[in-house]
């Protein structure tokens, strides 16, 4: 076999992986229970964002040597 088959095999694997990823993509955030794009455009913050902001300012998350 020539070296061309090495390129053919890797290209085939990448093509197959691309097809799997393409059909596995989600259409919208609502499919997994997240708020839609309209909620972010209106300026409303989700509970998830608020909890992340609260956690980042929480003193419990600061390493013990830095208090």
C-alpha positions as CSV (number, residue, x, y, z in Angstrom):
1,X,0.0,0.0,0.0
2,X,1.2,3.5,-0.8
3,X,1.3,6.5,1.5
4,X,-1.9,7.8,-0.1
5,X,-4.0,5.4,2.0
6,X,-2.8,7.0,5.2
7,X,-4.4,10.3,4.0
8,X,-7.5,8.5,2.8
9,X,-8.0,6.8,6.2
10,X,-7.5,9.9,8.3
11,X,-9.8,12.0,6.0
12,X,-12.5,9.3,6.2
13,X,-12.3,9.3,10.0
14,X,-12.5,13.1,10.2
15,X,-15.4,13.1,7.8
16,X,-17.3,10.5,9.9
17,X,-16.5,12.5,13.1
18,X,-17.8,15.7,11.4
19,X,-21.1,13.9,10.5
20,X,-21.5,12.7,14.1
21,X,-20.9,16.2,15.5
22,X,-23.2,17.8,13.0
23,X,-26.2,15.6,13.9
24,X,-25.4,15.8,17.6
25,X,-25.6,19.6,17.7
26,X,-28.5,21.1,19.5
27,X,-30.8,23.5,17.8
28,X,-31.6,25.8,20.7
29,X,-30.7,26.1,24.4
30,X,-34.3,25.2,25.3
31,X,-33.7,21.6,24.3
32,X,-31.6,21.1,27.5
33,X,-33.6,23.4,29.8
34,X,-31.6,26.6,29.5
35,X,-33.3,30.0,28.9
36,X,-33.5,31.1,25.3
37,X,-31.6,33.9,23.6
38,X,-34.5,36.3,24.0
39,X,-34.0,36.3,27.8
40,X,-30.4,37.4,27.4
41,X,-31.3,40.1,24.9
42,X,-33.9,41.6,27.2
43,X,-31.3,42.1,29.9
44,X,-32.8,39.7,32.4
45,X,-30.3,37.7,34.4
46,X,-30.9,34.0,34.9
47,X,-30.7,32.2,38.2
48,X,-27.6,30.5,36.9
49,X,-25.8,33.7,36.3
50,X,-26.8,35.2,39.6
51,X,-25.6,32.1,41.5
52,X,-22.2,32.3,39.7
53,X,-21.8,35.9,40.6
54,X,-22.7,35.3,44.2
55,X,-20.3,32.3,44.4
56,X,-17.4,34.3,43.0
57,X,-17.8,36.9,45.7
58,X,-18.2,34.4,48.5
59,X,-15.4,34.4,51.1
60,X,-15.6,30.6,51.5
61,X,-14.1,30.2,48.1
62,X,-11.0,32.3,48.9
63,X,-8.0,30.1,49.7
64,X,-7.1,30.0,53.4
65,X,-3.8,31.6,53.0
66,X,-5.3,34.7,51.4
67,X,-7.9,35.7,54.0
